[in-house]
Amino acid sequence: MAKAIVLCYKDVDIGATQNDLILRAEVVFAGTGVPGGVLTSFGADGNGLAIGIDITALAQYSNRVEDALLAEATRLGVTGLLRTDCLMPTYSRGA
């Protein structure tokens, strides 16, 4: 099975509203189903895999990251990646 790990967030871009952010991630894919066994990705443009989040809806954070990782896996020809095979840093909003 393939695994995906967000190693770090390299940058951030502003989104469509004041609460939207585009995280730019460095990602590694590893395991069976990964061409060559291991692939590191910075997204299609090379400046970090784009992951859109809304800081007022952090309950959707993991889904957004998983969606981006699954899409990137498809682009790279990685097979067998499941949502449960995705690891990412966690965030919580300040109170």
Z-matrix of the N, CA and C atoms (Angstrom, degrees):
N
C 1 1.446
C 2 1.521 1 111.04
N 3 1.295 2 115.25 1 144.51
C 4 1.465 3 121.74 2 176.07
C 5 1.527 4 109.67 3 -80.28
N 6 1.310 5 115.18 4 149.58
C 7 1.462 6 122.94 5 174.51
C 8 1.520 7 108.01 6 -127.32
N 9 1.323 8 117.10 7 150.86
C 10 1.459 9 122.21 8 176.52
C 11 1.521 10 108.24 9 -129.97
N 12 1.345 11 115.16 10 134.58
C 13 1.453 12 120.24 11 -179.38
C 14 1.526 13 108.66 12 -131.87
N 15 1.320 14 116.33 13 125.97
C 16 1.460 15 120.56 14 170.86
C 17 1.521 16 105.65 15 -79.10
N 18 1.333 17 116.27 16 109.13
C 19 1.462 18 120.15 17 -179.00
C 20 1.519 19 111.18 18 -71.31
N 21 1.340 20 116.11 19 -43.99
C 22 1.458 21 120.41 20 179.04
C 23 1.518 22 109.26 21 -168.14
N 24 1.320 23 114.44 22 163.97
C 25 1.455 24 120.95 23 172.10
C 26 1.516 25 107.13 24 -97.17
N 27 1.338 26 116.19 25 122.46
C 28 1.452 27 122.55 26 -174.28
C 29 1.523 28 113.31 27 -88.86
N 30 1.334 29 115.91 28 -27.51
C 31 1.460 30 120.04 29 -174.30
C 32 1.520 31 108.20 30 -164.25
N 33 1.313 32 115.83 31 175.60
C 34 1.459 33 121.77 32 176.54
C 35 1.521 34 108.23 33 -145.67
N 36 1.324 35 115.69 34 142.57
C 37 1.458 36 122.52 35 174.31
C 38 1.518 37 107.90 36 -117.33
N 39 1.328 38 116.11 37 155.55
C 40 1.461 39 118.95 38 175.73
C 41 1.519 40 109.03 39 -73.89
N 42 1.314 41 115.42 40 152.33
C 43 1.454 42 121.00 41 178.81
C 44 1.515 43 111.53 42 -103.10
N 45 1.318 44 115.68 43 -160.84
C 46 1.459 45 121.92 44 -175.21
C 47 1.527 46 112.79 45 -71.77
N 48 1.335 47 117.54 46 -29.78
C 49 1.468 48 120.91 47 179.29
C 50 1.523 49 109.14 48 -126.74
N 51 1.312 50 116.68 49 175.56
C 52 1.463 51 120.18 50 -178.51
C 53 1.526 52 113.16 51 -66.89
N 54 1.326 53 118.40 52 -17.08
C 55 1.463 54 121.91 53 178.94
C 56 1.529 55 113.38 54 -98.72
N 57 1.327 56 117.26 55 -6.37
C 58 1.462 57 121.29 56 -178.43
C 59 1.519 58 110.96 57 -94.08
N 60 1.319 59 115.72 58 135.82
C 61 1.455 60 122.87 59 176.08
C 62 1.520 61 109.07 60 -131.51
N 63 1.314 62 115.70 61 149.62
C 64 1.459 63 121.35 62 172.48
C 65 1.523 64 106.13 63 -111.73
N 66 1.328 65 116.34 64 106.31
C 67 1.453 66 120.32 65 176.01
C 68 1.523 67 108.55 66 -77.79
N 69 1.320 68 117.59 67 141.12
C 70 1.466 69 123.73 68 178.45
C 71 1.525 70 107.90 69 -112.16
N 72 1.332 71 116.28 70 112.19
C 73 1.456 72 121.94 71 -169.72
C 74 1.522 73 113.98 72 -110.45
N 75 1.330 74 114.48 73 147.72
C 76 1.464 75 122.35 74 165.62
C 77 1.527 76 105.48 75 -96.94
N 78 1.333 77 116.19 76 126.35
C 79 1.458 78 121.69 77 -172.45
C 80 1.519 79 109.56 78 -127.77
N 81 1.324 80 115.83 79 144.25
C 82 1.464 81 119.94 80 172.73
C 83 1.531 82 108.18 81 -122.41
N 84 1.321 83 114.77 82 137.80
C 85 1.456 84 122.82 83 174.16
C 86 1.524 85 106.93 84 -112.40
N 87 1.330 86 116.93 85 135.90
C 88 1.462 87 120.13 86 -178.23
C 89 1.523 88 109.72 87 -144.84
N 90 1.338 89 115.17 88 158.33
C 91 1.457 90 120.83 89 174.81
C 92 1.510 91 112.67 90 109.08
N 93 1.317 92 114.30 91 -176.93
C 94 1.456 93 119.43 92 176.62
C 95 1.517 94 107.97 93 -66.17
N 96 1.296 95 116.72 94 146.54
C 97 1.460 96 120.97 95 -175.92
C 98 1.515 97 112.70 96 92.05
N 99 1.343 98 116.67 97 -5.03
C 100 1.464 99 121.23 98 178.02
C 101 1.523 100 108.40 99 -105.43
N 102 1.321 101 117.98 100 119.12
C 103 1.467 102 119.52 101 178.13
C 104 1.537 103 111.12 102 -54.71
N 105 1.326 104 116.23 103 122.16
C 106 1.461 105 120.66 104 -178.22
C 107 1.520 106 113.54 105 82.67
N 108 1.319 107 118.99 106 -3.88
C 109 1.460 108 122.85 107 177.88
C 110 1.511 109 115.13 108 91.29
N 111 1.353 110 117.28 109 -36.83
C 112 1.472 111 121.47 110 179.44
C 113 1.526 112 108.68 111 -144.57
N 114 1.328 113 116.36 112 134.14
C 115 1.467 114 122.46 113 175.30
C 116 1.517 115 109.25 114 -134.00
N 117 1.319 116 116.41 115 133.21
C 118 1.453 117 121.20 116 171.58
C 119 1.525 118 107.56 117 -104.36
N 120 1.329 119 116.22 118 135.80
C 121 1.461 120 120.37 119 -177.31
C 122 1.525 121 111.19 120 -129.95
N 123 1.318 122 113.98 121 142.20
C 124 1.465 123 122.47 122 171.36
C 125 1.529 124 109.70 123 -116.82
N 126 1.341 125 117.36 124 23.48
C 127 1.455 126 121.97 125 -179.97
C 128 1.511 127 112.39 126 83.67
N 129 1.298 128 115.73 127 171.76
C 130 1.469 129 122.32 128 -175.77
C 131 1.524 130 112.91 129 -62.08
N 132 1.325 131 117.58 130 -32.99
C 133 1.470 132 120.97 131 -178.84
C 134 1.523 133 113.15 132 -91.47
N 135 1.330 134 116.81 133 -6.58
C 136 1.453 135 120.72 134 177.66
C 137 1.515 136 116.18 135 81.07
N 138 1.326 137 117.94 136 2.33
C 139 1.469 138 120.59 137 -179.17
C 140 1.524 139 112.52 138 -108.75
N 141 1.312 140 117.41 139 18.51
C 142 1.455 141 122.69 140 179.78
C 143 1.512 142 111.34 141 114.29
N 144 1.313 143 116.09 142 134.69
C 145 1.459 144 121.05 143 177.47
C 146 1.525 145 108.88 144 -62.35
N 147 1.326 146 116.57 145 124.25
C 148 1.471 147 121.60 146 -177.17
C 149 1.521 148 111.03 147 -76.85
N 150 1.338 149 114.91 148 124.36
C 151 1.463 150 121.52 149 177.73
C 152 1.520 151 107.29 150 -129.24
N 153 1.316 152 116.96 151 108.73
C 154 1.454 153 121.57 152 -179.19
C 155 1.511 154 111.50 153 -81.69
N 156 1.342 155 116.23 154 129.56
C 157 1.459 156 120.53 155 176.41
C 158 1.519 157 109.92 156 -133.45
N 159 1.318 158 114.91 157 158.44
C 160 1.459 159 123.44 158 173.65
C 161 1.524 160 105.80 159 -116.45
N 162 1.313 161 117.73 160 116.63
C 163 1.463 162 119.16 161 -174.51
C 164 1.525 163 113.58 162 -68.32
N 165 1.336 164 117.71 163 -12.63
C 166 1.467 165 119.83 164 175.79
C 167 1.521 166 111.65 165 -91.78
N 168 1.330 167 117.12 166 -0.28
C 169 1.469 168 121.44 167 -179.83
C 170 1.528 169 109.42 168 -133.84
N 171 1.332 170 115.85 169 53.36
C 172 1.461 171 119.52 170 -176.77
C 173 1.524 172 113.42 171 -66.16
N 174 1.325 173 118.50 172 -12.98
C 175 1.455 174 120.26 173 174.68
C 176 1.528 175 110.55 174 -62.24
N 177 1.338 176 116.77 175 -23.75
C 178 1.463 177 121.74 176 178.99
C 179 1.529 178 112.52 177 -91.78
N 180 1.328 179 118.11 178 -2.23
C 181 1.463 180 122.01 179 -175.82
C 182 1.526 181 112.45 180 -53.69
N 183 1.332 182 117.90 181 -53.65
C 184 1.464 183 119.32 182 -176.78
C 185 1.524 184 111.67 183 -62.99
N 186 1.334 185 117.59 184 -37.32
C 187 1.467 186 120.15 185 177.28
C 188 1.525 187 111.19 186 -62.84
N 189 1.319 188 116.94 187 -41.39
C 190 1.468 189 120.82 188 179.90
C 191 1.527 190 110.94 189 -65.28
N 192 1.330 191 116.79 190 -42.51
C 193 1.464 192 120.20 191 178.37
C 194 1.530 193 110.02 192 -64.59
N 195 1.326 194 116.52 193 -46.73
C 196 1.472 195 120.30 194 179.19
C 197 1.522 196 110.93 195 -59.59
N 198 1.320 197 117.80 196 -43.81
C 199 1.469 198 120.68 197 178.37
C 200 1.527 199 110.97 198 -57.99
N 201 1.335 200 116.75 199 -44.94
C 202 1.465 201 120.72 200 -179.86
C 203 1.524 202 111.12 201 -65.33
N 204 1.330 203 117.21 202 -40.80
C 205 1.465 204 120.61 203 179.23
C 206 1.529 205 111.56 204 -66.41
N 207 1.313 206 116.38 205 -41.05
C 208 1.473 207 119.85 206 178.46
C 209 1.526 208 111.23 207 -64.73
N 210 1.321 209 117.28 208 -40.85
C 211 1.465 210 121.03 209 178.35
C 212 1.526 211 110.73 210 -65.43
N 213 1.338 212 116.47 211 -42.00
C 214 1.466 213 120.43 212 179.23
C 215 1.526 214 110.63 213 -66.40
N 216 1.318 215 117.46 214 -38.60
C 217 1.466 216 120.92 215 177.03
C 218 1.526 217 110.30 216 -59.60
N 219 1.313 218 116.90 217 -43.55
C 220 1.466 219 120.91 218 177.86
C 221 1.522 220 110.33 219 -61.87
N 222 1.316 221 117.43 220 -44.74
C 223 1.469 222 121.56 221 179.72
C 224 1.523 223 111.49 222 -60.01
N 225 1.326 224 116.25 223 -36.81
C 226 1.465 225 121.15 224 -177.11
C 227 1.525 226 114.10 225 -87.73
N 228 1.330 227 116.96 226 -5.05
C 229 1.461 228 120.25 227 -178.98
C 230 1.515 229 114.13 228 82.31
N 231 1.328 230 116.68 229 18.77
C 232 1.463 231 121.68 230 176.64
C 233 1.516 232 108.27 231 -79.86
N 234 1.326 233 116.80 232 132.58
C 235 1.464 234 120.59 233 -179.31
C 236 1.531 235 110.51 234 -116.28
N 237 1.310 236 115.62 235 154.11
C 238 1.457 237 121.63 236 173.72
C 239 1.516 238 115.84 237 82.44
N 240 1.330 239 118.60 238 10.89
C 241 1.465 240 120.39 239 179.38
C 242 1.526 241 109.76 240 -80.66
N 243 1.318 242 115.84 241 128.05
C 244 1.466 243 122.49 242 177.21
C 245 1.525 244 109.30 243 -113.27
N 246 1.322 245 116.81 244 160.72
C 247 1.463 246 120.90 245 177.79
C 248 1.532 247 111.36 246 -55.68
N 249 1.330 248 116.27 247 -37.71
C 250 1.459 249 120.60 248 -178.30
C 251 1.528 250 112.55 249 -72.58
N 252 1.334 251 117.40 250 -5.46
C 253 1.464 252 122.38 251 178.82
C 254 1.525 253 111.81 252 -101.74
N 255 1.329 254 117.56 253 15.23
C 256 1.461 255 122.43 254 -177.72
C 257 1.528 256 110.40 255 -110.20
N 258 1.334 257 115.39 256 127.89
C 259 1.469 258 121.31 257 177.34
C 260 1.514 259 109.81 258 -114.96
N 261 1.337 260 116.78 259 142.70
C 262 1.464 261 120.61 260 -176.93
C 263 1.512 262 110.35 261 -153.12
N 264 1.336 263 117.43 262 156.90
C 265 1.478 264 119.45 263 172.33
C 266 1.531 265 109.31 264 -64.84
N 267 1.313 266 116.03 265 152.11
C 268 1.465 267 120.13 266 178.13
C 269 1.524 268 109.94 267 -102.43
N 270 1.305 269 115.39 268 156.09
C 271 1.467 270 122.52 269 178.03
C 272 1.515 271 109.78 270 -136.10
N 273 1.315 272 115.08 271 150.88
C 274 1.470 273 121.13 272 169.08
C 275 1.519 274 107.57 273 -140.80
N 276 1.313 275 115.70 274 146.77
C 277 1.465 276 120.97 275 179.61
C 278 1.509 277 110.43 276 -78.46
N 279 1.311 278 115.06 277 149.39
C 280 1.455 279 119.96 278 173.83
C 281 1.523 280 111.32 279 -69.67
N 282 1.304 281 116.22 280 157.56
C 283 1.471 282 119.78 281 -178.96
C 284 1.511 283 110.32 282 -111.62
